[in-house]
Amino acid sequence: MNSKQPFKWRHFQKEIILLNVRWYLRYPLSYRNLSEMMKDRGLKVDHSTIGRWILANFSGSVAKAVSEARRQVAELVGASSKEVVFTSGATESINLHDLEG
């Protein structure tokens, strides 16, 4: 993989690749689940292609970016980076609903 231009010569757009990597790292989805989700959106992406994106190319880059973002947020709020957890808006609303009883 070209470290300066990681998306050069890729068949799919950068946003599609990163969306699949992000969903795989965030939710308990298989490569086949992601392939079906892309099919529902009108894209034919083989599960093995998604596996290559995740295993060989982009998951390490995404993990590094998340780690750096956690460090930056932790510095801002005076906490440990291990205490910083990123959640989606849906997760927050579910958590608030559970707290309210």
N, C-alpha and C positions, 0 to 999 in steps of 0.2 A: 504494500500500500504506500502510496506517495504521501509522506507526512505533511508536506506543504499544501497539497491539494487532494485531500482524501476522497473527494467525490468526483474527481476527474475520471472520465471513461466509464462512469456508472450508467446503467441502463435506466434506472429510476432517479427521480428528483431527490435531492438532498432531504427535503422535508418528509418524503415518504419513508426513506431509510431511517431517519431519526425518530419518526413517529413509531415505527415498528420496534426499534431498539428500546425506546422509552417505555412503551407498553409492556414489552417483554420483561424489562427490569423492574417495573412497578407492580404489575399484576400477575397472578398465577396463570399465565397463558402459554400454550404450546406453540411451536412454529406453525402447526396445522391450524390452530385457532386463529392465529394472526393472518394466515393465508386466506382463510374463509372470511375474515373481517375485511380484508382488502378486496376480495371478490364481491362482497356486498356493496362495496363502494365503487365497483366498476373497474378494478385493477386486477389483472392476473399476475400474481406473484407466487411462485412455487415455494413450498415450505423450506426446501433445501437452500434456496436463495436467502431467505430470512435467516436461516441458521448460520450461513456464512457471514452475513452482516453482523450478527450478534457475536458469534464465537471468534471469528478471525479478525474482524476489522474495527468495529465501532463501540462495542460495549466498554472497553477499557477507556476510550476517550470520553464517553459519557460519564463513567464513574469518576474519572479525574475532574471533570467539570463540576459534578455535583459536590465532590469533596472540597474543591476550591470555593464554591458558593457557600457551603456550610461554614467553612473557616471565616469567610468574609462576614456572614451574618452573625456568627458567634462573636467576632471582634466588635461589631456594632452594638450588640446587646450585653456584652460582658459575660458571656457564657462559654462553656466548652463546646467544641464543634460536635461532640458526641451527643449533646443535648438538643441540637437543632434537627428538627424533623420537618421535611417538606410534605405537605398534604394537598389534596385537591380541594376545591370549594365544596364538592359533594361530601367529602369526608368530614370537613368541618361542620357542615349542617347536620350530618348524622350524629357527630359527637355532641353538638349542642342539644339536639333533640333528646339524646340519651341522658344528658345531664339534667334537663328540665323535667324528665320523668314522664 
